[in-house]
Amino acid sequence: MTASSPRLLVTGAGGQLGRRVVELLLEAGVGNIVAASRDPSKLADLAARGVETRRADFDDPASLVEAFAGVDRLLLISTDALGQPGQRIAQHRAAVAAATAAGVRHVVYTSAPGVRPQTGGGVIDDHFWTEQALAASPTLGWTILRHNLYAELILQGAGHAVSSSLLHSATAGAGRAYITREDCARADAAALVSGEGRRILDVSGPAAVTQDQVAALLSELSGKPVAHQNLPLDALREGLAAAGLPPFLVDVLADFDQAASEGQHAIVTDVVETLTGRAPTSVRAFLEANQAALAQ
């Protein structure tokens, strides 16, 4: 670290994505890193590696201004406050206001594909209005990284699909450029180090994969027949609710499938390779590496 090196802060550093970004920065020899969390005690291992830790509670705007003080570049990882309508966008707006007040020069924000305003709010609505808040800041530079859906989400439904021989979706045959969390973390870390100006980047895997193709891969790798059944969106909602998922999660998954059916998740870019110098992992390679999980 040198006296002139920018101070980089990662929010949500106690979570899987944030922690991995900090680790990648350390592995790359980047210094002057701040890891922020609602509970900094969870970051003790990072502190032991020379990372400064700070408390940043997104429900306490004053803590955000204090946490962001002296920071040059900020990675704003979207929060997981999905259960209470309006909470997440309030958190994000507070973070953008705090970054502006603290004199942060550049914010990297983890958004999603197909952002748009939604009547009554929702996960995509939150991202839309967060992007608008960044654009409205008079001083902030920003990089909006629209992460496609994690490949890890396939694993969450793989066990049921394999055991029932059916994979359900409401994607209407459209593709989805799944990306691994590791590739997102690599892209986020690179953008945090190098981002300038104001730009929106779609962060995707190497190909748009349909649910028919996902079902075929699950069948091949599990050794059991799996077929994809496309459903109307209302039927998908009913099935998710009948499976015991909480209403907010039903809404999130339905929103994702609706966006995919409109082609919003089929955007394929070279952003990961451009930012990191390495191509992203394919769905096949990801599932092959996690083949044991398909039987669970």
KEKE-3310 file (N, C-alpha, C; in steps of 0.2 Angstrom, whole numbers, plus 5000, padded with zeros to 4 digits):
npx = (5004:5002:5004:4996:4987:4970:4957:4947:4931:4921:4904:4893:4902:4902:4895:4893:4897:4902:4913:4921:4925:4933:4943:4948:4954:4964:4971:4976:4985:4981:4980:4974:4961:4944:4933:4916:4902:4886:4889:4904:4912:4911:4920:4933:4943:4947:4952:4963:4971:4975:4965:4955:4941:4924:4909:4893:4877:4863:4851:4853:4856:4866:4876:4881:4886:4897:4904:4908:4917:4931:4933:4937:4933:4919:4911:4895:4885:4870:4857:4850:4837:4823:4810:4802:4792:4798:4809:4822:4825:4825:4836:4846:4845:4849:4862:4867:4865:4873:4886:4888:4887:4899:4909:4913:4921:4918:4906:4902:4889:4879:4868:4854:4848:4837:4831:4817:4803:4791:4774:4769:4781:4796:4809:4815:4811:4817:4831:4830:4826:4837:4847:4843:4844:4858:4861:4856:4864:4874:4888:4894:4904:4900:4898:4888:4884:4876:4872:4869:4858:4863:4873:4872:4859:4853:4857:4849:4836:4839:4839:4826:4821:4828:4823:4810:4809:4805:4808:4802:4797:4793:4798:4796:4803:4814:4832:4844:4858:4867:4878:4892:4894:4907:4913:4906:4911:4924:4923:4917:4927:4937:4931:4929:4942:4946:4936:4929:4921:4904:4894:4885:4885:4882:4884:4887:4886:4894:4885:4868:4857:4844:4829:4826:4838:4845:4838:4841:4855:4855:4849:4858:4870:4866:4861:4848:4831:4826:4815:4810:4796:4786:4777:4762:4764:4756:4753:4765:4768:4758:4762:4775:4771:4763:4773:4778:4786:4790:4779:4786:4797:4792:4787:4799:4805:4796:4796:4809:4808:4798:4805:4815:4807:4804:4816:4825:4836:4844:4855:4871:4887:4905:4909:4914:4926:4933:4935:4942:4951:4949:4938:4921:4914:4905:4888:4888:4901:4901:4890:4896:4906:4900:4893:4890:4881:4869:4862:4857)
npy = (4994:5011:5029:5035:5027:5022:5022:5008:5002:4989:4984:4974:4964:4953:4944:4931:4935:4948:4945:4937:4946:4954:4945:4942:4954:4955:4944:4949:4958:4971:4985:4996:4993:4992:4984:4982:4979:4975:4969:4970:4961:4949:4950:4947:4939:4944:4956:4952:4950:4962:4971:4985:4986:4991:4997:4996:4999:4997:5001:5011:5026:5036:5028:5024:5036:5038:5026:5027:5038:5046:5037:5032:5024:5014:4998:4994:4982:4975:4974:4961:4963:4958:4955:4964:4976:4990:4992:4988:4997:5009:5007:5007:5020:5027:5023:5028:5042:5044:5040:5051:5062:5059:5061:5051:5045:5036:5024:5007:4997:4982:4977:4971:4961:4968:4979:4989:5000:4994:4992:4993:4989:4979:4966:4970:4982:4989:4989:4997:5009:5012:5013:5024:5033:5034:5039:5052:5058:5072:5072:5059:5047:5032:5014:5003:4986:4974:4960:4945:4930:4920:4905:4896:4896:4886:4875:4875:4871:4859:4846:4843:4843:4833:4822:4822:4821:4832:4849:4864:4880:4897:4903:4903:4897:4905:4910:4911:4919:4913:4916:4912:4914:4917:4922:4934:4940:4941:4950:4961:4965:4969:4980:4988:4992:4998:5006:5020:5036:5035:5022:5007:4990:4974:4959:4944:4926:4914:4911:4911:4900:4889:4883:4870:4866:4866:4856:4845:4844:4842:4829:4822:4823:4818:4806:4802:4804:4820:4832:4848:4858:4870:4883:4893:4910:4912:4899:4895:4903:4898:4885:4887:4894:4883:4875:4880:4891:4908:4922:4934:4928:4920:4930:4936:4925:4923:4936:4935:4925:4930:4941:4934:4927:4938:4940:4947:4941:4935:4942:4942:4945:4951:4956:4951:4944:4955:4964:4956:4948:4934:4922:4919:4905:4891:4885:4871:4867:4872:4864:4852:4853:4853:4841:4831:4838:4837:4826:4828)
npz = (5000:4996:5000:4991:4986:4982:4994:4996:4998:5003:5004:5014:5018:5026:5019:5007:4993:4995:5005:4997:4987:4994:4998:4985:4981:4991:4987:4975:4979:4982:4992:5006:5010:5015:5024:5026:5038:5045:5057:5063:5070:5064:5054:5058:5054:5042:5046:5053:5042:5038:5034:5035:5046:5047:5054:5046:5045:5036:5039:5047:5044:5048:5052:5040:5034:5042:5041:5027:5027:5021:5010:4994:4983:4982:4984:4982:4987:4983:4996:5006:5010:5007:5012:5018:5011:5002:5011:5006:4995:5002:5010:5001:4995:5006:5007:4995:4996:5008:5003:4994:5002:5010:5001:4992:4978:4967:4964:4964:4959:4962:4952:4942:4928:4916:4923:4929:4933:4944:4948:4964:4969:4971:4968:4956:4954:4965:4961:4949:4955:4963:4954:4948:4958:4959:4947:4949:4958:4961:4961:4961:4953:4944:4942:4936:4938:4931:4936:4930:4933:4947:4943:4954:4958:4950:4957:4968:4965:4959:4965:4968:4955:4949:4957:4955:4941:4934:4929:4932:4925:4920:4909:4896:4886:4883:4884:4897:4904:4914:4928:4937:4955:4959:4947:4946:4958:4954:4943:4950:4959:4950:4944:4954:4957:4945:4940:4931:4927:4921:4919:4913:4914:4908:4916:4912:4909:4898:4888:4883:4891:4889:4899:4895:4890:4903:4910:4902:4905:4918:4918:4911:4919:4931:4928:4928:4922:4917:4913:4905:4910:4904:4912:4914:4921:4932:4936:4940:4951:4959:4961:4968:4979:4985:4988:4999:5000:5006:5003:4998:4992:4982:4974:4970:4963:4953:4947:4941:4932:4923:4918:4912:4902:4894:4887:4894:4902:4893:4888:4882:4886:4884:4896:4908:4904:4899:4910:4919:4912:4910:4904:4908:4918:4911:4911:4910:4914:4927:4933:4931:4940:4952:4953:4962:4971:4964:4967:4979)
capx = (5000:5006:5000:4992:4983:4964:4954:4942:4927:4916:4899:4891:4908:4901:4891:4897:4899:4907:4919:4925:4928:4939:4948:4951:4958:4970:4976:4979:4990:4978:4980:4970:4954:4939:4927:4910:4897:4882:4892:4911:4915:4911:4926:4939:4948:4949:4955:4969:4975:4977:4959:4951:4934:4920:4901:4889:4871:4859:4845:4855:4860:4871:4882:4884:4891:4903:4908:4911:4922:4938:4933:4937:4929:4914:4907:4888:4882:4863:4856:4845:4831:4817:4804:4798:4792:4801:4815:4828:4826:4826:4843:4850:4845:4853:4869:4869:4866:4879:4892:4888:4889:4906:4914:4916:4922:4915:4902:4901:4883:4877:4861:4851:4846:4830:4828:4811:4799:4786:4769:4769:4788:4798:4816:4818:4810:4822:4837:4829:4827:4844:4851:4841:4847:4865:4862:4854:4869:4878:4895:4897:4904:4897:4898:4882:4885:4869:4873:4863:4856:4869:4872:4871:4852:4851:4857:4844:4830:4841:4837:4819:4820:4830:4819:4803:4810:4803:4810:4797:4799:4789:4803:4793:4808:4820:4838:4847:4865:4869:4885:4894:4896:4914:4914:4903:4916:4930:4921:4916:4933:4940:4927:4931:4949:4947:4930:4929:4915:4897:4893:4881:4888:4879:4888:4884:4890:4896:4880:4861:4855:4837:4828:4826:4845:4847:4835:4845:4861:4853:4848:4865:4875:4863:4859:4841:4828:4823:4812:4807:4789:4785:4771:4760:4767:4751:4754:4772:4767:4754:4767:4780:4767:4761:4779:4779:4790:4786:4776:4791:4802:4787:4787:4806:4807:4791:4799:4815:4805:4795:4810:4818:4803:4805:4823:4830:4841:4848:4860:4877:4893:4911:4911:4919:4933:4936:4937:4946:4956:4947:4932:4917:4912:4899:4884:4890:4907:4899:4887:4900:4910:4895:4889:4888:4875:4863:4859:4855)
capy = (5000:5017:5034:5038:5022:5024:5018:5004:4999:4984:4983:4967:4960:4947:4939:4927:4939:4953:4942:4934:4952:4957:4940:4943:4960:4954:4940:4953:4963:4978:4988:5001:4990:4993:4979:4985:4975:4977:4966:4969:4955:4943:4951:4947:4935:4949:4961:4949:4950:4969:4974:4989:4984:4996:4995:4999:4996:5000:5004:5017:5030:5039:5024:5024:5042:5037:5021:5029:5043:5045:5031:5034:5019:5010:4993:4994:4976:4976:4970:4955:4965:4957:4952:4970:4980:4997:4992:4988:5003:5014:5006:5009:5027:5030:5022:5033:5049:5044:5041:5058:5066:5057:5063:5045:5047:5031:5018:5001:4994:4976:4977:4965:4963:4970:4983:4993:5001:4989:4994:4989:4988:4972:4966:4973:4989:4991:4990:5002:5016:5013:5015:5031:5037:5035:5044:5059:5061:5077:5071:5052:5042:5025:5008:4998:4980:4971:4953:4940:4926:4915:4898:4893:4895:4880:4869:4875:4867:4853:4840:4842:4842:4826:4817:4822:4821:4838:4856:4869:4887:4901:4907:4903:4895:4910:4908:4914:4919:4912:4917:4910:4920:4918:4926:4940:4943:4944:4956:4967:4967:4972:4986:4992:4994:5002:5009:5027:5038:5033:5016:5002:4984:4968:4954:4938:4920:4914:4909:4910:4893:4888:4878:4864:4864:4865:4850:4840:4844:4838:4822:4819:4822:4814:4799:4801:4808:4826:4836:4854:4859:4877:4885:4900:4913:4911:4892:4894:4906:4894:4880:4890:4895:4877:4871:4882:4897:4914:4926:4938:4924:4918:4936:4937:4920:4925:4942:4933:4921:4935:4945:4929:4926:4944:4940:4951:4937:4932:4946:4939:4950:4949:4960:4947:4943:4962:4966:4951:4944:4927:4921:4916:4898:4889:4881:4864:4867:4873:4859:4846:4854:4852:4835:4828:4841:4835:4820:4830)
capz = (5000:4996:5003:4986:4984:4984:4999:4993:5003:5001:5009:5015:5018:5029:5015:5002:4988:4998:5007:4991:4983:4998:4997:4978:4982:4995:4983:4970:4982:4983:4999:5008:5009:5021:5024:5031:5039:5051:5063:5061:5073:5059:5049:5062:5050:5037:5050:5054:5036:5037:5031:5040:5046:5049:5055:5041:5046:5031:5042:5052:5039:5051:5052:5033:5033:5046:5038:5021:5027:5018:5005:4987:4979:4986:4981:4985:4986:4985:5002:5005:5014:5002:5015:5020:5005:5003:5015:5003:4992:5007:5012:4995:4994:5011:5005:4989:5000:5012:4998:4991:5008:5012:4996:4988:4971:4963:4967:4960:4962:4960:4950:4939:4921:4915:4928:4927:4938:4945:4952:4970:4971:4970:4968:4950:4955:4969:4957:4945:4958:4965:4948:4947:4964:4958:4941:4951:4962:4957:4962:4961:4947:4945:4937:4937:4936:4931:4937:4928:4939:4948:4942:4960:4959:4947:4962:4973:4962:4955:4969:4967:4948:4948:4961:4952:4934:4931:4930:4930:4924:4916:4905:4889:4881:4883:4888:4903:4904:4921:4929:4944:4960:4958:4941:4948:4962:4950:4940:4955:4962:4945:4943:4960:4956:4939:4937:4930:4923:4923:4914:4914:4911:4909:4918:4910:4908:4891:4884:4886:4892:4890:4904:4891:4891:4910:4911:4899:4908:4925:4917:4909:4925:4937:4926:4929:4917:4919:4907:4907:4909:4905:4915:4914:4927:4938:4938:4943:4957:4964:4963:4972:4986:4987:4990:5006:4999:5008:4998:4995:4988:4977:4970:4967:4958:4947:4943:4937:4926:4919:4915:4907:4896:4889:4884:4898:4904:4887:4885:4883:4884:4886:4902:4913:4902:4898:4916:4923:4908:4910:4902:4913:4918:4908:4915:4910:4918:4934:4935:4932:4946:4957:4951:4968:4973:4960:4970:4986)
cpx = (5004:5001:4995:4987:4976:4961:4948:4938:4922:4911:4897:4897:4908:4897:4896:4900:4904:4913:4924:4928:4934:4944:4952:4956:4964:4974:4979:4984:4987:4978:4974:4962:4950:4934:4922:4905:4892:4885:4900:4915:4916:4917:4933:4945:4951:4954:4962:4974:4976:4971:4956:4944:4930:4912:4898:4882:4866:4853:4847:4859:4866:4877:4885:4889:4897:4908:4911:4916:4929:4939:4933:4933:4925:4911:4900:4885:4874:4861:4851:4839:4825:4810:4799:4798:4794:4807:4822:4830:4828:4834:4848:4851:4849:4860:4871:4870:4872:4886:4893:4891:4896:4911:4917:4916:4918:4912:4901:4895:4881:4870:4859:4849:4839:4827:4822:4807:4793:4780:4769:4776:4790:4806:4819:4817:4815:4829:4836:4829:4833:4848:4849:4844:4855:4866:4860:4859:4873:4885:4898:4898:4902:4898:4893:4883:4879:4871:4867:4862:4862:4867:4870:4863:4850:4851:4852:4838:4832:4839:4830:4817:4822:4826:4812:4803:4807:4806:4805:4800:4793:4793:4801:4799:4814:4826:4840:4854:4868:4876:4886:4895:4903:4916:4911:4908:4922:4929:4920:4922:4937:4937:4929:4938:4950:4942:4931:4923:4909:4895:4889:4884:4884:4884:4885:4889:4891:4891:4873:4858:4847:4836:4827:4834:4848:4844:4839:4852:4860:4852:4854:4869:4872:4861:4852:4837:4825:4821:4810:4800:4788:4778:4769:4763:4762:4752:4760:4771:4763:4758:4772:4777:4765:4767:4782:4784:4786:4784:4782:4796:4798:4788:4794:4807:4802:4794:4805:4812:4802:4800:4814:4814:4803:4811:4828:4836:4846:4853:4867:4883:4899:4914:4916:4926:4937:4939:4942:4952:4955:4940:4928:4916:4906:4895:4886:4896:4905:4895:4891:4904:4906:4891:4886:4882:4869:4859:4856:4848)
cpy = (5006:5023:5037:5033:5023:5019:5015:5001:4995:4983:4976:4962:4954:4942:4936:4931:4944:4951:4940:4940:4954:4952:4941:4949:4959:4949:4944:4958:4970:4979:4993:4999:4991:4988:4981:4980:4978:4975:4965:4964:4949:4944:4950:4944:4940:4954:4959:4949:4957:4973:4978:4987:4990:4994:4999:4996:5000:5003:5009:5021:5034:5035:5023:5030:5041:5032:5023:5035:5042:5039:5035:5030:5015:5004:4992:4988:4977:4971:4965:4956:4964:4956:4958:4975:4987:4997:4993:4995:5009:5014:5009:5016:5030:5029:5027:5040:5049:5044:5048:5062:5065:5059:5057:5047:5042:5026:5013:4998:4988:4976:4971:4967:4965:4974:4988:4994:4996:4992:4990:4988:4981:4972:4970:4981:4992:4993:4996:5009:5017:5015:5023:5036:5039:5040:5051:5062:5066:5076:5064:5050:5035:5020:5004:4992:4976:4963:4949:4935:4921:4908:4894:4892:4889:4874:4869:4871:4860:4847:4838:4840:4835:4821:4816:4821:4827:4845:4861:4876:4891:4906:4907:4901:4899:4908:4913:4914:4918:4913:4915:4916:4921:4923:4933:4944:4945:4950:4962:4969:4971:4979:4991:4996:4999:5006:5017:5029:5036:5028:5011:4996:4978:4963:4948:4932:4920:4913:4909:4903:4893:4883:4871:4861:4862:4858:4844:4839:4840:4831:4819:4818:4818:4807:4797:4806:4814:4830:4843:4855:4867:4879:4892:4903:4912:4904:4891:4897:4901:4888:4881:4891:4888:4873:4874:4889:4903:4918:4931:4934:4922:4924:4937:4932:4921:4931:4939:4929:4925:4938:4940:4928:4932:4945:4944:4948:4934:4936:4943:4944:4947:4953:4957:4947:4950:4965:4962:4948:4937:4926:4918:4909:4897:4886:4874:4863:4868:4867:4852:4847:4853:4846:4832:4831:4840:4830:4822:4833)
cpz = (5000:4998:4997:4983:4986:4989:4996:4999:5000:5006:5009:5015:5022:5025:5010:4997:4990:5001:5002:4987:4987:4997:4990:4978:4985:4990:4977:4972:4982:4990:5000:5007:5015:5019:5029:5032:5045:5058:5061:5064:5068:5054:5052:5058:5045:5040:5051:5048:5034:5034:5037:5040:5050:5050:5050:5042:5041:5033:5047:5047:5042:5051:5045:5032:5036:5043:5031:5021:5025:5013:4998:4982:4983:4982:4985:4983:4988:4991:5001:5009:5009:5006:5017:5014:5007:5007:5011:4999:4996:5009:5007:4994:5000:5010:5000:4992:5004:5008:4996:4997:5010:5007:4992:4981:4966:4966:4962:4963:4958:4958:4947:4932:4921:4920:4925:4933:4938:4950:4958:4973:4969:4969:4962:4951:4960:4965:4952:4949:4961:4960:4947:4952:4962:4952:4944:4956:4958:4957:4960:4954:4949:4940:4940:4934:4936:4930:4934:4934:4940:4946:4948:4961:4956:4952:4967:4971:4959:4959:4967:4959:4946:4951:4957:4944:4930:4933:4928:4930:4921:4912:4898:4884:4880:4887:4893:4903:4911:4922:4936:4949:4960:4953:4943:4953:4959:4946:4944:4957:4956:4944:4948:4960:4951:4936:4937:4927:4926:4917:4917:4911:4913:4910:4917:4910:4900:4886:4887:4885:4893:4896:4901:4892:4898:4911:4908:4902:4915:4924:4915:4915:4931:4935:4927:4924:4920:4913:4910:4905:4910:4907:4914:4921:4933:4941:4942:4950:4962:4966:4968:4979:4989:4990:4997:5006:5002:5002:4994:4990:4982:4972:4966:4962:4952:4943:4939:4931:4921:4915:4910:4901:4891:4886:4888:4901:4899:4885:4887:4881:4886:4892:4907:4911:4901:4904:4920:4919:4907:4908:4908:4912:4915:4913:4915:4915:4926:4937:4936:4938:4952:4956:4957:4971:4970:4963:4977:4986)
residu = (MET:THR:ALA:SER:SER:PRO:ARG:LEU:LEU:VAL:THR:GLY:ALA:GLY:GLY:GLN:LEU:GLY:ARG:ARG:VAL:VAL:GLU:LEU:LEU:LEU:GLU:ALA:GLY:VAL:GLY:ASN:ILE:VAL:ALA:ALA:SER:ARG:ASP:PRO:SER:LYS:LEU:ALA:ASP:LEU:ALA:ALA:ARG:GLY:VAL:GLU:THR:ARG:ARG:ALA:ASP:PHE:ASP:ASP:PRO:ALA:SER:LEU:VAL:GLU:ALA:PHE:ALA:GLY:VAL:ASP:ARG:LEU:LEU:LEU:ILE:SER:THR:ASP:ALA:LEU:GLY:GLN:PRO:GLY:GLN:ARG:ILE:ALA:GLN:HIS:ARG:ALA:ALA:VAL:ALA:ALA:ALA:THR:ALA:ALA:GLY:VAL:ARG:HIS:VAL:VAL:TYR:THR:SER:ALA:PRO:GLY:VAL:ARG:PRO:GLN:THR:GLY:GLY:GLY:VAL:ILE:ASP:ASP:HIS:PHE:TRP:THR:GLU:GLN:ALA:LEU:ALA:ALA:SER:PRO:THR:LEU:GLY:TRP:THR:ILE:LEU:ARG:HIS:ASN:LEU:TYR:ALA:GLU:LEU:ILE:LEU:GLN:GLY:ALA:GLY:HIS:ALA:VAL:SER:SER:SER:LEU:LEU:HIS:SER:ALA:THR:ALA:GLY:ALA:GLY:ARG:ALA:TYR:ILE:THR:ARG:GLU:ASP:CYS:ALA:ARG:ALA:ASP:ALA:ALA:ALA:LEU:VAL:SER:GLY:GLU:GLY:ARG:ARG:ILE:LEU:ASP:VAL:SER:GLY:PRO:ALA:ALA:VAL:THR:GLN:ASP:GLN:VAL:ALA:ALA:LEU:LEU:SER:GLU:LEU:SER:GLY:LYS:PRO:VAL:ALA:HIS:GLN:ASN:LEU:PRO:LEU:ASP:ALA:LEU:ARG:GLU:GLY:LEU:ALA:ALA:ALA:GLY:LEU:PRO:PRO:PHE:LEU:VAL:ASP:VAL:LEU:ALA:ASP:PHE:ASP:GLN:ALA:ALA:SER:GLU:GLY:GLN:HIS:ALA:ILE:VAL:THR:ASP:VAL:VAL:GLU:THR:LEU:THR:GLY:ARG:ALA:PRO:THR:SER:VAL:ARG:ALA:PHE:LEU:GLU:ALA:ASN:GLN:ALA:ALA:LEU:ALA:GLN)
# end
